[in-house]
Amino acid sequence: MITLASDFGSPYPAAMKGVIRRHTDAELIDVAHDLPRGDPRAAAFWLRFVLPEFPPAVHCAVIDPGVGTDRDALVVRAGAHVIVAPDNGLAMPPARALAADESDVEAWTVAVDDPASETFHGRDVFAPAAARIRAALDEVSETSNGSPDADAVAETLAAMDDLTPASDPVDVRFPEPTVERDDGGDEAAGGEDGDGDVIAVDGEVLAIDRFGNVITNVPGELVRGRDWIRVNGDLTPVAETFGAVDPGERLVTVGSHGYAECDVNDGRGDGAFDLRPGDSVRFVPDSVSL
């Protein structure tokens, strides 16, 4: 299959589908076309969350504020998956999520002829590249479980005339929160756990979904199981479900992506907590004396 993701809204994705259909009869699946406009990092967060749910596929993702500039068009292999995207960091976080490890991620740049338009490379560059790659993969051998063989996918891409190994693709790394413990130690959340109890976590807002839920980079295990927590100084209940608080009430919960969210039951957390993507957020357990 070929999946499509963009910030284009409508009707631009239909033109991309038309181009692809001229070259392949692959199944086309829309991931989303309302990803955060012009924000490759936020889009990368969502694709990192969504794309691992798919079987191996060609994923065409276009959030491209640099369209028409000298930024490259990129093809990234992640195991048996292939991502086609602008070289602005969008592809790398989902690629790492799709691959067994980072050694199974490799990238190429796409040789681009003069596009028909300097403002719609989704149609003129990325959709044709996705279609060519999908057609080239038609004869790729499969593993015993019916999935494409990752080594065969790599060999097929390496043999394509219009792909050149990318030496230094643009990457996006999501920041790790800092965890402060009562033994005096500070640590990145991704590092080894300290011995002391958590007394504060300093994180960042990664994304806000269409419901206004504020998704942070704070791992859920740092808030799960608590009754109350202070969010930037404001005491807030911690709950497993929205329905655990009254409509219009604020809460902190753990989303399906595994990160702590600042939300409102039947309302918008971004307004209630006055938070936007990139803002700092500090969680302090209610048991900690201020």
C-alpha positions in Angstrom: 0.0 0.0 0.0 0.9 3.7 -0.2 -0.1 5.9 2.7 -0.5 9.7 2.3 -0.1 12.3 5.0 0.1 16.1 4.7 -1.0 19.5 5.9 -2.8 20.2 2.6 -6.4 19.8 3.6 -8.5 19.5 0.5 -8.4 19.2 -2.6 -4.6 18.9 -3.1 -4.2 15.3 -1.9 -6.6 14.2 -4.7 -4.1 15.5 -7.3 -1.4 13.4 -5.6 -3.6 10.3 -5.7 -4.3 11.0 -9.4 -0.5 11.1 -10.1 0.1 7.9 -8.2 -2.8 6.0 -9.9 -1.2 6.8 -13.3 1.7 4.6 -12.3 0.4 1.9 -9.9 -2.8 0.3 -8.7 -1.5 0.1 -5.1 -4.0 0.6 -2.3 -4.0 4.2 -1.2 -4.7 5.0 2.5 -5.0 8.6 3.9 -3.3 8.9 7.3 -4.2 12.6 7.7 -4.2 15.8 5.7 -4.8 18.1 8.6 -1.4 17.6 10.3 -0.1 20.8 12.0 0.4 23.3 9.1 4.0 24.0 8.3 5.3 22.2 11.4 7.5 19.2 10.5 8.4 18.4 14.1 4.7 18.1 15.3 3.9 16.1 12.2 6.8 13.8 12.9 5.4 13.2 16.4 2.1 12.1 15.0 3.6 9.9 12.2 5.9 8.3 14.8 2.7 7.4 16.7 0.6 6.3 13.7 2.8 4.6 11.1 4.0 1.7 13.3 0.4 0.5 13.2 0.7 -0.3 9.5 2.2 -3.3 7.8 5.2 -2.5 5.6 4.2 0.2 3.1 5.5 3.2 1.2 4.6 6.3 3.2 4.4 9.6 1.4 4.4 12.4 3.9 4.5 16.1 2.9 4.7 18.9 5.4 7.0 21.2 3.4 7.5 24.8 4.5 10.6 24.9 2.4 8.9 23.9 -0.9 10.7 25.5 -3.9 14.0 26.0 -1.9 17.1 23.9 -2.2 16.0 21.4 0.4 16.3 17.8 -0.8 13.5 15.2 -1.5 14.3 12.2 0.7 13.6 8.5 0.7 14.2 6.7 4.0 14.1 3.0 4.5 13.1 1.8 7.9 13.2 -2.0 7.9 10.8 -3.0 5.2 9.0 0.4 5.3 9.8 3.3 3.0 9.1 7.0 3.8 9.1 9.6 1.0 9.3 13.1 2.4 11.0 16.5 2.3 14.4 16.6 4.0 13.4 18.7 6.9 13.4 16.2 9.7 9.9 14.9 9.1 10.9 11.4 8.1 13.5 10.4 10.8 11.4 10.0 14.0 8.8 7.8 12.4 11.6 5.9 10.6 13.3 5.1 14.0 9.9 4.0 15.3 9.4 1.7 12.3 12.8 0.1 12.3 14.1 -2.6 14.7 17.0 -0.4 15.5 18.7 2.7 14.1 21.2 0.6 12.1 18.2 -0.5 10.0 17.5 3.1 8.8 19.1 4.5 5.7 18.3 7.4 3.5 18.7 8.5 -0.2 18.0 11.8 -1.9 15.8 11.9 -5.0 17.0 13.3 -8.3 14.3 15.9 -9.2 13.6 17.1 -12.7 12.1 20.6 -13.1 8.7 20.3 -11.4 5.7 21.7 -13.0 5.1 23.9 -10.0 7.5 25.3 -7.4 4.7 25.4 -4.8 3.2 21.9 -5.2 6.0 19.3 -4.9 3.6 16.9 -3.2 2.1 16.4 -6.7 5.2 17.0 -8.8 8.0 15.4 -6.8 6.9 13.2 -3.8 3.8 11.4 -5.3 5.7 10.4 -8.4 8.7 9.2 -6.3 6.3 7.1 -4.1 4.7 5.6 -7.1 8.0 4.7 -8.7 9.3 3.1 -5.5 6.1 1.1 -5.0 6.3 -0.2 -8.6 10.0 -1.1 -8.1 9.1 -3.1 -5.0 6.5 -5.2 -6.8 9.0 -8.1 -7.2 10.6 -7.9 -3.8 10.8 -11.2 -2.1 8.8 -11.9 1.1 9.7 -13.4 4.4 7.9 -16.5 5.8 5.2 -14.3 7.3 4.3 -12.7 4.0 6.0 -9.3 4.7 8.5 -7.8 2.3 12.1 -8.7 3.1 13.9 -5.7 4.4 17.2 -6.6 2.8 15.5 -7.0 -0.6 13.8 -3.6 -0.1 17.2 -2.0 0.6 18.8 -3.6 -2.5 15.9 -2.4 -4.7 16.2 1.1 -3.5 20.0 1.1 -3.9 19.6 0.0 -7.5 17.2 2.8 -8.5 18.9 5.3 -10.8 17.3 8.4 -9.4 18.3 7.7 -5.8 21.6 8.8 -4.3 22.7 7.9 -0.7 22.0 10.9 1.6 25.1 11.7 3.7 23.5 13.9 6.4 19.7 14.0 6.3 18.0 16.6 8.5 16.9 15.0 11.8 14.5 15.9 14.5 15.1 14.6 18.1 12.4 15.2 20.6 13.7 16.7 23.9 13.9 14.6 27.0 12.3 16.0 30.2 14.5 16.6 33.2 13.6 14.7 36.4 14.5 16.2 39.7 14.7 13.8 42.7 14.9 14.3 46.4 18.4 12.8 46.6 19.6 16.0 44.8 20.1 14.3 41.4 18.8 15.6 38.1 18.5 13.2 35.1 17.1 13.0 31.6 14.0 10.9 31.7 15.5 8.5 29.2 18.5 7.8 31.4 18.9 5.5 34.4 16.4 6.1 37.2 17.8 7.7 40.3 17.1 6.3 43.8 15.2 9.3 45.2 11.5 10.1 44.8 10.5 12.5 42.0 10.0 16.0 43.2 9.7 17.8 39.9 9.7 17.1 36.1 10.5 19.8 33.6 9.2 19.0 30.2 7.9 20.6 27.0 4.7 20.6 25.0 5.2 18.4 21.9 1.8 18.7 20.2 -1.8 19.7 20.6 -4.5 17.5 19.0 -7.8 18.7 17.5 -9.5 18.2 20.8 -7.1 20.7 22.5 -5.4 18.0 24.5 -1.8 19.2 25.4 0.7 16.4 24.8 3.9 16.7 26.6 7.2 14.8 26.4 6.9 13.6 30.0 6.6 9.8 30.1 3.3 8.6 31.6 5.0 6.5 34.3 6.2 9.7 36.0 2.6 10.9 36.6 0.5 7.6 36.6 -0.7 6.4 39.9 -0.8 9.9 41.6 -4.0 11.6 42.7 -2.9 15.2 42.2 -0.1 17.1 40.6 0.8 20.7 40.1 1.1 21.8 36.5 3.1 25.1 36.3 2.0 25.6 39.9 -1.7 24.9 39.5 -3.1 21.8 41.4 -4.7 19.4 39.0 -6.2 15.9 39.4 -4.5 12.9 37.8 -7.0 10.5 36.2 -7.0 7.5 34.0 -10.1 8.7 32.0 -11.7 11.9 31.1 -15.0 10.8 32.8 -13.2 10.7 36.2 -13.7 14.5 36.4 -16.8 16.6 35.8 -17.3 18.2 32.4 -15.3 21.4 32.1 -12.8 20.3 34.7 -9.0 20.0 34.1 -7.0 16.8 34.5 -3.7 15.3 33.7 -3.8 11.8 32.1 -1.7 9.5 30.1 -2.6 9.4 26.4 -2.5 6.3 24.1 1.0 7.5 22.9 2.3 7.0 26.4 3.0 10.6 27.3 1.3 12.8 30.0 -1.4 15.2 28.7 -2.9 18.3 30.2 -6.6 18.1 29.2 -10.1 19.2 30.0 -13.1 16.8 30.1 -15.4 18.1 27.3 -13.2 21.1 26.7 -9.8 22.3 25.5 -6.7 21.8 27.6 -4.6 24.3 25.6 -6.8 27.2 26.6 -7.4 26.0 30.2 -3.6 25.5 30.8 -2.5 28.3 28.5 0.0 26.1 26.7 1.2 25.9 23.1 3.6 23.6 21.3 7.2 24.3 22.5 6.1 25.8 25.8 7.8 24.6 29.0 5.7 22.6 31.5 6.6 21.7 35.1 5.0 18.8 36.9 5.4 18.7 40.7 3.7 16.0 42.8 1.2 17.3 45.3 3.1 15.5 48.1 6.1 17.8 47.5 6.3 20.8 49.8 6.5 24.0 47.8 
